[in-house]
C-alpha cells in the first residue's frame, strides 16, 4: 500500500506540473524545483543540479528527463513512467484534439496565444535568474556562463551546444576538481548497473534495427516509430531544436504541409508540458489516434532507455572530485545556454511591441517580488493580454 501511495503522490505532483508548466524547458526546471525541492523536499538542490547536468549530457528533452529521473528515484522504474505520464498527458491530449479539429481552428493570430508567449518570457526570465544564482554564483562560473551564452547566440545549433557542454566540462575538470569536496546526500535507485547496460544495448539495437525494419516492411506505423525514435535519440537541446529535424522528416515527403506543421508547432508552444509532445500532433495528422500514440511513445522512449542506463552510475560518479569539477563547469554552461535560449527564440518570438514588453515586465515582477505562483501568472497573463495586447 505504501508503494501505491507513493505512485499516487508522484502522479498528483507530475499531473499538477503537466497542467501548469507553461514556458518551455527552462521554465519547467524552475517548476520542478518549486514542487520537488522547495515544497515536497524529495531531493536537495545539489542533487537536483547534478541531475540537470546529467540530462544536459543526454540527447532528448532535458526537462522531461529531469522529471522522469526524479520519478525513478522516488518510485523506481514505475515511478519514472508515472511521472512522465502526469507531466506529458495534458499537452498530448490538447495537441491531439487540436490536430483532430485543425480545419475548424484558426488560432495562429489570436490574442490569447500571443499572451501565452509573453507569459513564457516572464516565466523563463524568472527561471534563468533563479538557476543562475545557484549554478553560477561566482565570477569564474559566471564567466563560463557568459562565454557559453555568446557562443550559442553566435552559432546556434545542436552540435555547437554539445561542444559548449563538453568544453565546459573540461574547464570544470581543470579549474574545479581540486576544490573542497562538497557534502553530498546519498540517494538510492532500484535500477542495477546490469540493467543499465542492458538498457543502453536495447537503445543501440533499436537505432540500428528500426531503419532496416522500416525499409523492409511496408508499414506506416513502423515507419512512424522509426522516424520519431531516431529524432528522440539524437536531438540535443530540447524542443526548439527538434523543429528543423522533424520538418525535414515530415514536410518534404508530403506527410504534412508547411502550414500544418507550423500551426501544430505554434500550438505546442502555447500549451503546458514538454515541447516534444509536438510529436502527438504530427502523429494524429498522419495516422490518427493510433499514430499519436506511436509517435509519442517513440520520441520519449530513448529518454527512458538513456536514463535507465545512466542513473545507476550517477551515485558513484558524484563522489569523485574530478566528476564534481566537470559538473560545476557543465552547470555553469547550462545557465549560458538557457540565457541564449531565453533571447532566441523565447524573447524574440514573443516580444513584438511595447505592449508585449510591458506585460512581460509586469508578470516577471509578480513572480519575482510578489511571489505569485506560476499558474496564477498564466491566468493573469492571458487576462491581461486581452486588455494590453488587444490595443494593437
Secondary structure, 3 states (H helix, E strand, C coil): CHHHHHHHHHHHHHHHHHHHCCCHHHHHHHHHHHHHHHHCCCCCHHHHHHHHHHHHHCCCCHHHHHHHHHHHHHHHHHHHHHHHHHHHHHHHHHHHHHHHCHHHCCCCCCHHHHHHHHHHHHHHHHHHHHHHHHHCCCHHHHHHHHHHHHHHHHCCCHHHHHHHHHHHHHHHHHHHCCCCCCCCCCCCCCCCHHHHHHHHHHHHHHHHHHHHHHHHCCCHHHHHHHHHHHHHHHCCCCHHHHHHHHHHHHCCCCCCCHHHHHHHHHHHHHCCCCHHHHHHHHHHHHHHHHHHHHHHHHHHHHHHHHHHHHHHHHHHHHCCHHHHHHHHHHHHHHHHHHHHHHHHHHHHHHCCCHHHHHHHHHHHHHHHCCCCCHHHHHHHHHHHHHHHHHHC
